[in-house]
Amino acid sequence: MEIQLKRIYESKSEKDGQRILIDRVWPRGISKEKADLDVWLKEIAPSTDLRKWFGHVPERFEKFKEQYKKELDHDEEKQEAVEKLRSYLNQGKVTLLYSAKNEKHNHAIVLKEYLS
């Protein structure tokens, strides 16, 4: 199982494998053609309330991680999305795409950790 993380604003690469957008909201300034996605799994993103509370504030990241993992464990819609994502991982390399500017404190990092 190989998972790569990448901002959606970065260029597509042959090394990406399947490109899966994991944001709930479509990224600003990116056309569907430019995104060149295989799948948009918006259901797997953190809830709107959790996302707004976190606000990419680094000091809140540990609590955010804890709460997001609880959502992944207990929310039925998210559990179904995790299973879909695992099925893609069984097929080969996957690149999880996200739009957050902060590359060290975002939900993609938490999701990758959760899947590993």
C-alpha positions in Angstrom: 0.0 0.0 0.0 1.7 3.2 -1.2 0.1 6.5 -0.3 1.5 9.8 -1.5 0.2 13.3 -0.4 0.2 16.2 -2.7 -1.4 19.6 -2.9 -3.9 19.7 -5.8 -2.1 22.9 -7.1 1.0 20.8 -7.9 1.3 19.4 -11.4 0.3 15.8 -12.2 3.1 13.3 -12.3 3.4 9.8 -13.8 4.3 8.7 -10.3 0.9 9.8 -8.9 -1.0 6.6 -9.5 -4.7 7.1 -8.8 -5.4 10.8 -7.9 -8.0 11.1 -5.2 -9.3 14.5 -3.9 -10.1 14.2 -0.2 -11.5 17.8 0.4 -15.1 18.4 1.1 -15.1 21.6 -0.8 -13.8 22.0 -4.4 -10.5 23.8 -4.4 -10.5 27.4 -5.5 -9.0 28.2 -8.9 -8.8 24.6 -10.1 -10.9 23.4 -13.1 -12.0 19.8 -13.2 -9.8 19.3 -16.3 -6.7 20.7 -14.6 -7.4 18.7 -11.4 -7.3 15.5 -13.5 -8.8 13.4 -10.8 -9.7 9.7 -10.8 -12.0 10.1 -7.8 -13.4 12.9 -5.5 -14.1 11.3 -2.1 -15.5 14.4 -0.3 -17.3 12.2 2.3 -13.9 11.3 3.8 -13.1 14.9 4.7 -13.5 16.2 8.3 -16.9 17.5 9.2 -17.5 21.2 8.4 -17.7 22.0 12.2 -14.3 20.3 12.9 -12.7 21.8 9.8 -13.8 25.3 10.8 -12.7 24.9 14.4 -9.3 23.7 13.4 -8.7 26.5 10.9 -5.2 25.0 10.3 -4.0 26.5 13.6 -0.9 24.4 14.4 -1.6 24.5 18.1 -4.9 22.8 17.5 -3.5 20.0 15.3 -3.2 17.3 18.0 -6.8 17.7 19.1 -7.9 17.9 15.5 -6.1 14.6 14.8 -7.9 13.0 17.7 -11.3 14.3 16.7 -10.9 13.5 13.0 -9.9 9.9 13.7 -13.0 9.6 15.9 -15.1 10.8 13.0 -13.4 8.2 10.7 -14.1 5.5 13.2 -17.7 6.4 14.0 -19.3 8.2 11.1 -21.0 5.7 8.8 -20.5 7.8 5.6 -16.8 8.3 6.4 -16.4 4.5 7.1 -17.9 3.8 3.6 -15.5 6.3 2.1 -12.5 4.7 3.9 -13.5 1.3 2.5 -13.6 2.8 -1.0 -10.2 4.3 -0.5 -8.8 1.0 0.7 -10.1 -0.7 -2.4 -8.2 1.9 -4.5 -5.1 1.2 -2.4 -5.4 -2.5 -3.1 -5.0 -1.6 -6.8 -1.7 0.2 -6.4 -0.2 3.6 -5.7 -2.6 6.4 -4.6 -2.0 10.1 -4.3 -4.3 11.9 -1.8 -4.9 15.4 -3.0 -5.8 18.3 -0.7 -5.9 22.1 -1.1 -4.7 23.3 2.3 -1.7 25.7 2.2 -0.2 24.2 5.4 1.6 21.1 4.3 2.4 20.0 7.9 -0.9 20.4 9.6 -3.8 19.1 7.5 -6.3 16.3 7.3 -4.4 14.5 4.5 -1.6 13.8 7.0 -4.1 12.4 9.5 -5.9 10.3 6.9 -2.6 8.8 5.6 -1.6 7.9 9.2 -5.1 6.5 9.9 -4.8 4.2 6.8 -1.3 2.9 7.6 
